[in-house]
């Protein structure tokens, strides 16, 4: 029987979730109707057991040095051991060799550093965990690093952002290999999002830390989050804060990287995204609650923020109930 041979490269202090999101999704696809089954291997240096970042041990199934292609997919996991892995010329050389024998190459989280060290991201657009994006861009200037999307496909190379974004990338692979229905069935059994689009932003106003560095900015941010349907114009915010519009604009730009107007639009859009995936409210009601003047204004904000319509966002990202 023909198989999709998928190799996940792991090393000391790799992140278990980076590995498990891939392997569990592919194993589930085998159970739920994959036309061509996946045969999975964990490849480690020397084929030895590795110590994961969590302190657990993972048994290697295959020696990275002895592994040969052809392979369907080569995936390099991430984790806090990525710096040592990227600095290991032998490991990097074997990743480069195996990539040439693979139909598809990918990385999860900081595994992008290993791909970059192997020259596999040169001239490509790539992503990684938002906390390590600046490091990747500084060390590998030939790579166009975009820290926003949860995964990026550039030709036959795919890079996923932090940790659980590996699941989104793997669902995309399953859909590519076996069709949308198999991918949707896998996501339902995993009780996860019905495949977030790759261009969805990693960071959310609701999951990020509050704006730091200025007490006034934090106070206004709290006011914005709790008064979405109110007057959040720059004039209204300046009046609330008791400062000039010019001073408010300078503070927000310095401490959030966004003007007050853009910050408000982002918070309102992400609040709308939350309502769309957690309630059955019609679009007009969502727009009203989140301070948009109309459903059309909300649609425009969604297209700018997520690259999809609110209806598409709701259809693809609502969790199974």
URBELTA-V494437 format. One record per pair of residues at least 6 apart in sequence whose C-alpha atoms are under 6 Angstrom apart, sorted by the first residue. I is the first residue (numbers start at 1). J is the second residue. If there is no record, write none. Layout:
I	J
I	J
This chain:
3	36
3	37
3	38
4	38
4	39
4	72
5	38
5	39
5	71
5	72
6	40
6	72
6	73
7	40
7	41
7	42
7	74
8	42
8	75
8	76
9	43
9	44
9	76
10	44
10	77
11	44
12	50
12	51
12	52
12	81
13	51
13	52
13	53
13	80
13	81
14	52
14	53
14	78
14	79
14	81
15	53
15	78
15	79
18	77
18	163
21	166
21	167
22	170
30	37
34	178
42	60
42	61
43	60
43	61
43	62
43	63
43	64
44	60
44	63
44	64
45	63
45	64
46	63
47	60
47	62
47	63
48	60
49	58
49	59
49	60
50	57
50	58
51	57
69	101
70	101
70	102
71	102
72	102
72	103
73	102
73	103
73	104
73	105
74	105
75	105
75	106
75	107
76	107
76	111
77	107
77	108
77	111
78	108
78	109
78	110
78	111
86	114
86	117
92	118
96	118
104	156
105	157
106	157
106	158
106	159
107	159
108	160
108	166
109	128
109	129
109	160
109	161
109	162
109	163
110	128
121	143
122	142
122	143
123	142
123	143
124	143
124	144
125	144
125	145
126	145
126	152
126	159
127	145
127	146
127	147
127	159
127	161
128	161
129	161
129	162
130	147
133	147
137	145
148	201
148	202
149	198
149	199
149	200
149	201
149	202
150	160
150	161
150	165
150	198
150	202
151	159
151	160
151	161
151	198
152	158
152	159
160	166
168	195
171	183
174	183
175	183
187	194
193	317
193	319
194	316
194	317
196	317
200	306
211	218
228	290
228	291
229	289
229	290
229	291
238	244
238	245
249	259
252	259
253	259
268	290
276	314
277	314
277	318
284	295
287	295
287	298
292	298
299	309
302	309
303	309
